[in-house]
Amino acid sequence: MGVKGEPERYRWTTLGQRRLLACPPWLEVWVERVRLPDGRVIDDFYRVQQPDYAMVVPTAADGCVLALWHYKLGAGRVHLSLPAGYLAPGDGPLEAAQRELLEETGYEAEHWRHLGSFCVDGNRGCGQAHFYLASGLRAVQEPDSGDHEEMELEFMLPEMLRQHLAAGRVGTLAAAAAIGLGLDALGG
Amino acid sequence: MGVKGEPERYRWTTLGQRRLLACPPWLEVWVERVRLPDGRVIDDFYRVQQPDYAMVVPTAADGCVLALWHYKLGAGRVHLSLPAGYLAPGDGPLEAAQRELLEETGYEAEHWRHLGSFCVDGNRGCGQAHFYLASGLRAVQEPDSGDHEEMELEFMLPEMLRQHLAAGRVGTLAAAAAIGLGLDALGG
């Protein structure tokens, strides 16, 4: 750990938990009774369970990123994003990333680099988001996402991604994180 | 819009909605009946309402970022993050960012730059996350976050942030997005 203090000193203890809502396979809400390190007890700390998902930053040999535009109900608008999808039961994160890239874009990638895995909400949980940089792209089939959303694919230079981000055209935290992590990994 | 097609063509229509769970002020879960652009109707698309939050990338004159280590129950561990907090009722995002920086670190900042605002979950919603780059730091008081979490502050060079991120010590999507966006804005 890079923590200066003693990590265990900071740990919370769950004293009990009760499920409030189950909407399989998408969502469960739980309430937990937790004890803080200073001894205080919180009776109603809410937790949310959602499936994990994977998102891909696909990069072509010329440095362009294969992005996409689609409508997302959570954002309430068409926005700029990247290939992504929920892990299916039994999926590893990389498998899901590879499947979503293929289904949504029709491309396979030769090289895969893990950019990180993060819980979606530090308090509630909300599942894990897994990010990958994919390079060595090869078109192998027509896209067929099977998703609810129609999408339009667009290869764009990192500088264009950055401009769309600055102009507010990236609507979700996952896409923003992927672009931030991806641009940093690509060295700008 | 940067969308190549017609954005309105992609829009979903909400036909009805019903609240399934209310845990004020933290969480509401709704189920919506939605119509997709191709005419299909989904009877059970779940939405989650949570308060918006703001997160700050505070940068000192020597290029160091003021980061922090704390335990987050959603991540289940002590992790590297940045000053952040929920918007209070009536708060604007910038006000919340400025208050959280002051309360959690004891610092004020002279210059504020908006790095973006994003919905936390593209399907469920889960509130908006607002990100700011803050520079011109000045210590004005002792930190007193009022949060449940104890934290330890640490000034670190961007390269150290990047190393902690690569080593898996950043646990939440918000912190990963802030670091990615912040490193990119700082030019690496």
Interface residues (C-beta under 8 A of the other chain):
Chain A: M1 G2 V3 K4 G5 P7 R9 Y10 R11 W12 T14 L20 L21 C23 W26 L27 V29 V31 E32 V34 L36 P37 D38 R40 I42 D44 F45 Y46 R47 V48 Q50 W69 H70 Y71 K72 L73 G74 A75 G76 R77 V78 L80 S81 G116 S117 F118 C119 V120 D121 G122 N123 R124 G125 C126 A129 F131 H148 E149 E150 E152 E154 R162 H164 L165 A166 A167 G168 R169 V170 G171 T172 L173 A174 A175 A176 A177 I179 G180 L181 G182 L183 D184 G187 G188
Chain B: M1 G2 V3 K4 G5 P7 R9 Y10 R11 W12 T14 L20 L21 C23 W26 L27 V29 V31 E32 V34 L36 P37 D38 R40 I42 D44 F45 Y46 R47 V48 Q50 W69 H70 Y71 K72 L73 G74 A75 G76 R77 V78 L80 S81 G116 S117 F118 C119 V120 D121 G122 N123 R124 G125 C126 A129 F131 H148 E149 E150 E152 E154 R162 H164 L165 A166 A167 G168 R169 V170 G171 T172 L173 A174 A175 A176 A177 I179 G180 L181 G182 L183 D184 G187 G188
